[in-house]
């Protein structure tokens, strides 16, 4: 079967679209998370944004980022009847994965670990690091909050 591509090769060729237009680029943990999500075969789209709750103060910096992701879809064929007698089929696109299935995958990875909060619509990580710049006696605490949502879900109140 020379010249024919396998399913694994076709999946490897798929590119994940990533939109970083509304992101300042701050957050090392967010960047690590994005680098991993781009390589996941079931994710088709990523968008990262700065959340409005970013703050800076003398003793700490608070960075808040939101990641929106869209999963790849597959077509499922359903048979229906028109007027109760004429059969026809309809292709329905359904996602191959959901956010609730992504959380256990991320929890198994040593660089991310279990989420600080997770439900069926959101995964949330909170990371803190102590930063001591050179030639300064007092450093500051960097707090990074990352929330992951699925595109197309209802907004939270």
KETOR-520016 format. One record per residue (C-alpha): residue number from 1; chain; x, y, z. Coordinates in steps of 0.001 Angstrom, whole numbers, plus 524288, in hexadecimal, padded with zeros to 5 digits. Each point is the difference from the previous one (the first is absolute). Layout:
! KETOR-520016
- num  chaine  px  py  pz
- NUM  A  X  Y  Z
...
//
This chain:
! KETOR-520016
- num  chaine  px  py  pz
- 1  A  80000  80000  80000
- 2  A  80A7F  80988  7FC34
- 3  A  7FB5B  80DED  7FE7A
- 4  A  7F422  7FEB3  808EF
- 5  A  7FFCD  80750  80CE4
- 6  A  7FBE3  7F973  80C8D
- 7  A  7F62A  80603  80950
- 8  A  80AEB  80303  8099F
- 9  A  80772  80791  7F58B
- 10  A  7F3D1  807BA  7FC48
- 11  A  7FD64  80374  80E47
- 12  A  80E31  8043C  801AE
- 13  A  7FEA3  80940  7F464
- 14  A  7F476  8073B  805F5
- 15  A  803D9  80D30  80539
- 16  A  7F9D2  80650  80BD9
- 17  A  7FBF6  80E09  7FD6C
- 18  A  80484  808F2  80AF1
- 19  A  7FBC2  80E11  80229
- 20  A  808D9  807F0  808FD
- 21  A  7FB7F  80D67  7FB73
- 22  A  7F9A7  803F1  80CF1
- 23  A  80AF0  7FA97  80889
- 24  A  80B73  807E2  8051C
- 25  A  8089F  7F3E9  800A5
- 26  A  80154  8007B  80ECB
- 27  A  7FFBE  7F363  80794
- 28  A  809FC  7F534  7FEE2
- 29  A  7F659  7F599  80489
- 30  A  7F626  804A3  7F5D8
- 31  A  80A4A  7FECA  7F552
- 32  A  80393  7F23B  80471
- 33  A  7F1AA  7FC47  7FFF4
- 34  A  7FE0D  80598  7F254
- 35  A  80BF1  7F8D0  7FAED
- 36  A  7FA46  7F333  804C6
- 37  A  7F214  802B8  7FB5B
- 38  A  804BA  80310  7F22F
- 39  A  805AF  7F24E  7FEFD
- 40  A  7F38A  7F913  80472
- 41  A  7F9B2  7F945  7F445
- 42  A  7F1DF  80296  80432
- 43  A  80158  80ECD  8014A
- 44  A  7FD4D  807D7  7F3B5
- 45  A  7FFB3  80E0C  804F4
- 46  A  80633  807C3  80B1D
- 47  A  7FDF9  80E19  803EE
- 48  A  806D6  8063E  80B88
- 49  A  7FC5D  80D18  805FC
- 50  A  80403  80861  80B67
- 51  A  7F527  8001C  80A11
- 52  A  7FBC1  80D05  80592
- 53  A  80428  7FC69  80DC8
- 54  A  80EAC  8023B  7FE28
- 55  A  80626  807FC  80B08
- 56  A  80D54  804E3  80407
- 57  A  803DB  8047A  80D8A
- 58  A  80C70  801C8  807A8
- 59  A  8005A  7F23B  80571
- 60  A  7F9A7  7F82D  7F521
- 61  A  7FC12  7FF20  7F1BA
- 62  A  7F342  7F947  7FCAA
- 63  A  7FEE1  7FAD3  7F21A
- 64  A  7F329  7FA66  7FB57
- 65  A  7FE9C  7F96E  7F2BE
- 66  A  7F4A1  7F91E  7F988
- 67  A  801B3  7F533  7F5FE
- 68  A  7F4BA  7FC77  7F70C
- 69  A  80122  7F366  7F878
- 70  A  7F826  7F922  7F591
- 71  A  8008E  7F166  7FE00
- 72  A  8006B  7F902  7F313
- 73  A  7F321  7FA44  7FB80
- 74  A  7FBD4  7F38B  7F951
- 75  A  7F3B1  7FD97  7F83A
- 76  A  7F5E3  7F69C  8052E
- 77  A  7F551  7FB59  7F6D1
- 78  A  7F207  7FFBF  8050F
- 79  A  7F4A7  7FA54  7F892
- 80  A  7F2ED  80719  80039
- 81  A  7F300  7FED5  7F8F5
- 82  A  7F9AD  80B16  7F891
- 83  A  7F131  7FFFB  801BC
- 84  A  80186  7F338  8072D
- 85  A  8033C  7F7F4  7F3EF
- 86  A  80B32  80569  7F7A5
- 87  A  80D0B  7FC89  8063C
- 88  A  80B47  8098E  7FF63
- 89  A  80CC0  80167  8071B
- 90  A  805ED  80BC5  8068A
- 91  A  80E43  8020A  8039E
- 92  A  801AC  805DC  80D78
- 93  A  80D2E  80587  8042B
- 94  A  80388  7FC64  80DE0
- 95  A  80C8C  80371  8074F
- 96  A  809A7  7F4EE  80208
- 97  A  8032A  804C8  80DC2
- 98  A  7FA5E  808AD  80AAC
- 99  A  8065A  808A8  80A2D
- 100  A  7FC49  7F659  80AA6
- 101  A  8082B  7F59E  7F8ED
- 102  A  80BBD  80912  7FE8F
- 103  A  80196  80287  80E93
- 104  A  80427  7F1FE  80397
- 105  A  809C0  8000B  7F4BB
- 106  A  8063A  80C9D  8050A
- 107  A  7FFC0  7FAE9  80E07
- 108  A  80875  7F455  7FC37
- 109  A  80AB6  808B3  7FA84
- 110  A  80A98  803A3  809C0
- 111  A  801F4  80DDB  7FAAB
- 112  A  7F1B5  803B2  8025D
- 113  A  7FA85  7F6A8  80A19
- 114  A  7F213  80044  804EA
- 115  A  7F827  80C60  7FDE9
- 116  A  7FCEE  808C0  80B82
- 117  A  7F1DD  8002E  7FB87
- 118  A  7F905  7F88B  7F554
- 119  A  7F203  7FD9F  7FC0A
- 120  A  7F933  7FC1E  7F35A
- 121  A  80215  80D73  7F9D7
- 122  A  80CE0  8053F  80559
- 123  A  80D87  7FC21  804AD
- 124  A  80751  80979  808CD
- 125  A  80E4D  8003F  80406
- 126  A  80605  80940  809F3
- 127  A  80ED3  8008D  800B6
- 128  A  80886  80869  808B9
- 129  A  80E8C  802AB  7FEFC
- 130  A  8093C  80871  8079F
- 131  A  807CA  808F5  7F705
- 132  A  80C59  80690  804F7
- 133  A  805DD  808EB  7F5A1
- 134  A  80ECE  801D1  80010
- 135  A  8058A  80A9B  808E3
- 136  A  7F39F  8011C  80812
- 137  A  7FE5D  7FB90  80DD3
- 138  A  7F160  7FE5E  7FFAD
- 139  A  7F91B  7F85E  7F56D
- 140  A  7F1B8  7FEB2  7FCAB
- 141  A  7F629  7F52C  7FEB1
- 142  A  7FB11  7FCC4  7F259
- 143  A  7F25A  7FA2F  8003B
- 144  A  7FB34  7FA3F  7F326
- 145  A  7F1E8  7FBDB  7FE06
- 146  A  7FC7D  7F864  7F3AD
- 147  A  7F21B  7FC49  7FC9A
- 148  A  7FCF8  7F6CC  7F4C0
- 149  A  7F2A0  80045  7F98E
- 150  A  7FA1F  7F8FA  7F466
- 151  A  7FBBE  80891  7F4A7
- 152  A  7F159  8000C  7FDF2
- 153  A  7FBB5  7FE08  80E11
- 154  A  7F6EE  8093D  80719
- 155  A  806EB  80B6A  806D6
- 156  A  800C5  7FF65  80EB8
- 157  A  7F8F2  80A2B  80824
//
